[in-house]
Amino acid sequence: MSSGDPQNLLRPFRDAAEEIGARTSLRPRVAIILGTGLGALGEAIQADAVVPYEEITGFPLSTVESHTGRLLVGHLDGIPVVAMQGRFHRYEGYSLQQVTFPVRVMKLLGAETLIVSGACGGLDPMMSLGDLVLLDDHINLMGDGPLVGPNLDDLGPRFPDMSAPFDRELQESAMRVALDLKIPLRRGVYVAVVGPNLETRAEYRMLRRMGADVVGMSTVPEVIVARHMGMRVMGLTIVTDLCLPDALEPADVSTIIRTAAEAEPRLTTVIRAVVNIL
């Protein structure tokens, strides 16, 4: 990415947005990121354009088996949306600027709200497999940040505030619709680590004492970049493994993916209900 001229800094994002815009005239209001085992929500979207990541200049390629790797632009219950079926991770070898590149592009396409979803490990001993957790704060332990480097002044300030990374009104909407639909919904703090290895017993103890309720390898970079651009953000995650140091069992990726898939209908229902009242 070029440095110096602000227009050069923005050009890669604008070029990608123009490529997508050439395939559809739809201007999305909501951007959705679908993580591990959660790509099926895309089936509910009436797609106007389906664009594989490899056909968008600047987009990384998803190397995780459970991530489809395509961008959907269409309507979800009549609301114009853009959705990522599969995200990118630092552990795949990408920089955090590459990981968050699509968020910049979705904003330029018109999205003002970001809904980010994924799978996580539960640190709270009261949590169970398959629980939905509404995020109300986060901790970045990735050792890096997506805003490092020249600031994109046309998109956001040099020092963006992070006192409320997750929009309070969106949280209240999610809690209300979950209650109405009789879908249990917990709230918690997400801590982001690099991965791809899972943590040791000692690390889980440390993370819990720091104030984290769930742990994962994504989400936080996308949230930071979205907030940098003034987007409203809601985060939902599914507990797919239990990270309890005194009763820790080896994690199995197939079980994690299956747990996410089994919980997805409930997560999809909450997301669709919130999108409909935005």
N, C-alpha and C positions, 0 to 999 in steps of 0.2 A: 504494500500500500504506500502510495507516495506521501511525502511529508512536505510541509511548507505551505503551499497554496491551498486554502480551505476547499476550493472547488476540486482539487486533485484528491483530497482526503475523502470527499463525498462521492466522487465519480463511481467507484466500484459498487456502492449501494444503489445509486441511481441507475446504473447500467443494468443491474439485476432486476430492479423494479420495472424498468422499461421493457425488459425481455418478458417478464410475467404479464405486464400490462398489454403487450402485443397479442396475448392469447385470450384475454378477457377484458371486457369493459367494466366488470363489476368492481366496485370500490368497497372493500370489506370494512366493517366497523369493529370487529372483534378478531383477535388473533388467538389461536389455540395451539399449544405444544403438547403432543401426545407422546408419552414416554414408554418405558418398558412394558410390553404386554397390553398396551392401551390403544393400539392403532385402529381398533374396530369402530370407534366413534366416527371415524371417517365415512363409514357406510351410511350413517344418518345424514351426511351432508349431500345435498343435491349439487353435484359438482358442475361448475361452468367450465373449469379448466383443471386438468390434472397434469402436474409438471414434475417429472423425475428430477431429483436434485442434480444429477449429472448434466442436465440440460440448462442449468441456471449458472451463469458465470459468477464465480466467487463462492458458490456454495460448496462446502466440504461434502464428502460422501460418508454416509452412515455405514459403519463397519460392524455394528452390533446385530446379531442374528434376528432379534425380535423387533427391529426397527425397519419399517418398510422402505423409507427413503424417498418420499415424494411430497409435494406441496399441493394442497387442494384449495381451490378458490370456488366458493359457491354459497349456497344458502343452508342454514341450519334452522329449521322451522320458520323459514321466511326471513331470517336475519342474515345479512351478508357477512361471511366469515372467511378467514384464511387459516388453514390448519396444516401444521407440520406432522406428518405421519413418520415419526422417528426424529430424534434429536442427535446432537453431537456432544462428545465428552472430552474433557482434558486428557483422560487416560488413553484415548485413541491416538494421541500424539498431536492433537490440534492445540493451537494457542487459544486463550479465552476470547481473543478478538475474532478468531475463526468460528469458535463455538457460538458466539452471539451474533454473527453476521446476519443470519436470517431474521433476527428480531428487528434489526435496523431496517431491513428491507420491508418487512411487514408493516412497520410504522409508516414508511414512505408510500406504501400502497394505500394507506388510509386508516389502518387500525388504530384506535385510541385506547383499547382495553386489551390486556394480555391475560389469558387464562393458561396457567402452566400446570401440568400434571406429571406424575411419575410414580415410581416405586421407591420404597424406603425401608430401612430397618427400624424396628421399634425399640427405643431405649426406655420408654416408660413401662414399668412392670404391669401397669393396668391395661396395656394394649394387648390386642389379640390379632392373629393373622387375619388379613382381609379388612381390618378397620380402615375407614376413611378418615383422613386427618386434614383439617383445614389449617393452613399455615398462617400464623399471625406474627412471625418474626423469623430472622435467620442469623446464622453465624457462618462466616466465611473462613474456612481453614484450608483453602486450596493453595495458600502461599502466593497468590497472584490475584490480580483484579482485571476485569475486562476493559477498564477505563485507563489503564497505564499507557502512556504515550501521548502524542498530540491530541488535544481535545477537539472534538467535532463541534465547534461553537454554534453552528447553525442548527444542531440537534439538541444541545443541552449544555448546562453550565459546567465549568471546570470542576467544581466541588459540589456535586449534587447531595441534597439532604437525604438521609436514610432513617429518619426517626419513625417512619411508618412505611416500610417497603410494601406491605400488603394493605390494600385499600380497605378501610374500616366499613364503609357502606356495602361493599361487595361481600365482606365477611358476614355482615348482618343479614344480607339477602340470602346467602348460602345457608346460614343457620336456620333461617325462617323457613325456606323451602324444604330443607331436610326434615325439620320438625313436622311440617305439613304432610310430607310424604312418608313419614315414619321411618326415615333412614338415619341410623345412628351416625353422628358426625362429631369427631373429637377435634380439639384445637391444640396446636403445638408449635414448638420452635424447631426449625430444620437446620441441621448443621451439614455443610457441604465439605467433603473430603475429596482428594484426588482419585483414589483407587488405582487400578482395578481390584487390588486385593481388598478383602474385607478386614475388619479391625480385630485386634487382639482383645482379650478380656480386660487388660489394663487400659487400653485405649477406650473401650466402651465405658469403663468406670469414669475415666477422665471426661469424656464427652457429656455424660449424664450430670456430673458435678458442675460442668460449665453452664448447664441450663438447657441443654438440648433434649428434645423429646423424640426426635427421629433423625436418622442419618442417611445421607445419600451422596451420590457422585455427580449431581447436576443441579439444575433449578436456580441456584443463587446467582451465577453469572448472568443468566437471562433476565432475572428480576432486576439486578443492578442496572443493566443496560436499558431495560424498559423504563425504569424510574428516571434514569438520566434524561430520557426523551419525554418525560411527563406523562407516560402511559399509566393508566390505572391497572393494578395487578391483583389477581386472585390466584392463590396456589392451593392445589389439592393433591394429596399423595395417598398411596395405598401401602399399608404395612404388609410387606411380603416375607419378612423374616424377623425373628425376635432376637434382640441383641442384649440379652440379660447375662452378664458375666458369671453369675453363680449357677446358671442353668443353661449354659451355652452349648448348642449343638452345631455340628458342621452345616454350613449353608449349601443348598443344592440349587443350581441355577434353574433347572427344569421346574422345581417346586415353586421358586420365586415367580417364574413366568406364569405358571398355572394359577397361583394365588391371585396375581394381578388380573388375569383374564376372568376369573370367577367373580371378582369384585367389580369389574369394569361396568356391568349394567347399572349398578348403583351410582357409580361415579358419573357415568354418562347421563343418568337421570338428573342428578344435581346440576351438572354443567348446563344441560339444556334448559332447565328451569330458570337458572340464573340468567343465561343469555336472553331468555324471553322477557325478562323484566328490566333489562339494561336501558 
